[in-house]
Amino acid sequence: MIKEALRLSFGVVGRLPRIVPEPGATFNSHFLPAGTVVGTSSWQMHREPTIFPDPMKFSPERWLQSPEESNRLNRYMVPFGKGSRMCVGMPLAYAEVYVMLGRLFWSFPEGLKVWSEGTAGVIGDYEDYFSSYHPYAKREAWFRVVREKGC
C-alpha cells in the first residue's frame, strides 16, 4: 500500500535535470553528446502505462504479483529519486509513514471503514493518496474515516 501511494503522489513535479557526461551516451538509438541536459520526472515515470499498467488506478496488488514483477516495478520506482542524487531524507520519510500508519490502526482497535467518493471532481487530475492537504480541496469532500462497531 505504501509503495502504491508513493507511486501516485510526488514530491518534485518537474523534471530533475542531469548532464550527460563525457564521452556522451546513446539512448534508444539516439546519440546524446556530452554536456546535453536530460531529465525525467517521477510523475511521468510513475504514470507510464508500459511500466505500470492502468497507471491512474490505485492498485496495491500490483506489488504482490510475484517477486520478479515486484523487482521490475521497483526498478522504475523513483518517488525519492535514485542513485547518488536520491533524497537524503528518504529513511526518515519511511519511518514517519510506518509510525503514522501504526498509530492510525492502533487508534481504531475495532477497525476502520474508509468512505470515499474520490478526488477527481474535487481536484481534477491531482490525486495524492499520501498527503492530507491540497490547497484547492474541500477537506470534507475528500475522505472521512468512520468508526463502526463490529468491524
N, C-alpha and C positions, 0 to 999 in steps of 0.2 A: 504494500500500500504506500509506503514512504517513497519508494523509487518512482512509482507511477505519479504520485503527487508532485514530486520534484520534476519529473519529465514535463508535466503540464504547466508548471509555474516556471518562473525565470527570474534571475537576478539582473543580468545585463541584457537588455533588449537588442542593442545594436551589435554590429559586427566587432569582433575583437581583432584588431589588425596585427599582422605578423609580416616580417620582411623575409623574402626568400634569400637564403644565404648563398655564398659562392659555392659552386660554380653555376648555380641555377638549379632548376628542378623540372621534371616532366610530370604533368598531372593530366590523366585521361587523354594521353597522346598530344597534349599541348605543352610546348616548352615555355617555361616562365624564367626570364633572365634574373640573375642576382640583383637584389635591390627592389624587386617588384613587391608592392604591398598587396597582401592577400588576407582573406579573413572569412569567417562564417559566424553565425550566431547560434546560440543554444536553442532559441525559439524555432529557427528554421530546421535545425538538425533534429529536434525532438518531434517535429511535425512532418517529417519526410515519410510518405506512405510506403516507399520501398524498404524502409528500415523498420518503421513502426506501423503495421497495417491498421487501418481505421484510426489514424493518429489523433483525432479530436475526441475519441471516446476514452473515458476514464476506465481503464481495464487492468486492475492489479494482477489479474490472472495471467496476463501475457508474460510475466516474470517467472511463472511457476510451470511453464510447459515442459521444459527439460533443462538439464544443466547446460547443454550445448546452446540452446536458444537463449537462455539467460546470459551466458557468456557473450554471445553475439550482440545482444541488446546492450550489455554493459560497455561494450567497445564504443558505442555511439552515445552513451550517457554522459553529458557534459554540463550538468547544472552548476558546477563549481569550476569549470574549465578542466584542462588536462595538462599533465606533464609539469614542466618547470614553472609554468605560469598559472598553475592551479591556485585557487583561493586558499590562503593560509588559515582561514577561519573555518574550513570545512569540518574538521573534527569537533569543534565547538558547536557548529550548527547541528550536526547529527546528534550530539549529546543533548542539546536543547530539545530537539524533536522527540527523542526517546523519553526524556523526563516529562515533557508536556503530555505525550500520549499516555504514559504510565499514570500520571496524575489525573488525567481525564477519566480513564477507566476506573481508577481507584475511587474517584468521587461519585461514581454511579454504580454501586455494587449490584443493584438489581437489574442493570442492563441499560442499554441505550437504544432509542429508536430515532433515526435521523429523518426528518421531514425536509423535502426539498422540491422546489419547482424548477430548479436550475437557474443559471445566471444569464442565459442568452438574452432574455428580454430586458434584463436589468442593465447589463454592462456589455452587451454585444459579444464580440469575439474573445474578449479578455476573460478567460476562465482560469482563475488562480485558485487551485484546490488547496493551497498551502497557507496563504496569507488571510488574516481575518479582516483586512482593511482594503478598500478600494475607494478612491475619492468620489466616484460617481454612483456607488452602490447605495441602495437603501438597506440598511442592516436588517430591518425586519422582513424584507423581501428576499434576503439571501438564503438563510437557513436558520433553523432553530432545532434544539435538542429537547425532546420531550421525555420526561420520566414517566414510565408506566410500570405499575406493579405486575409482577409475574413475568417480566421479560428476561 
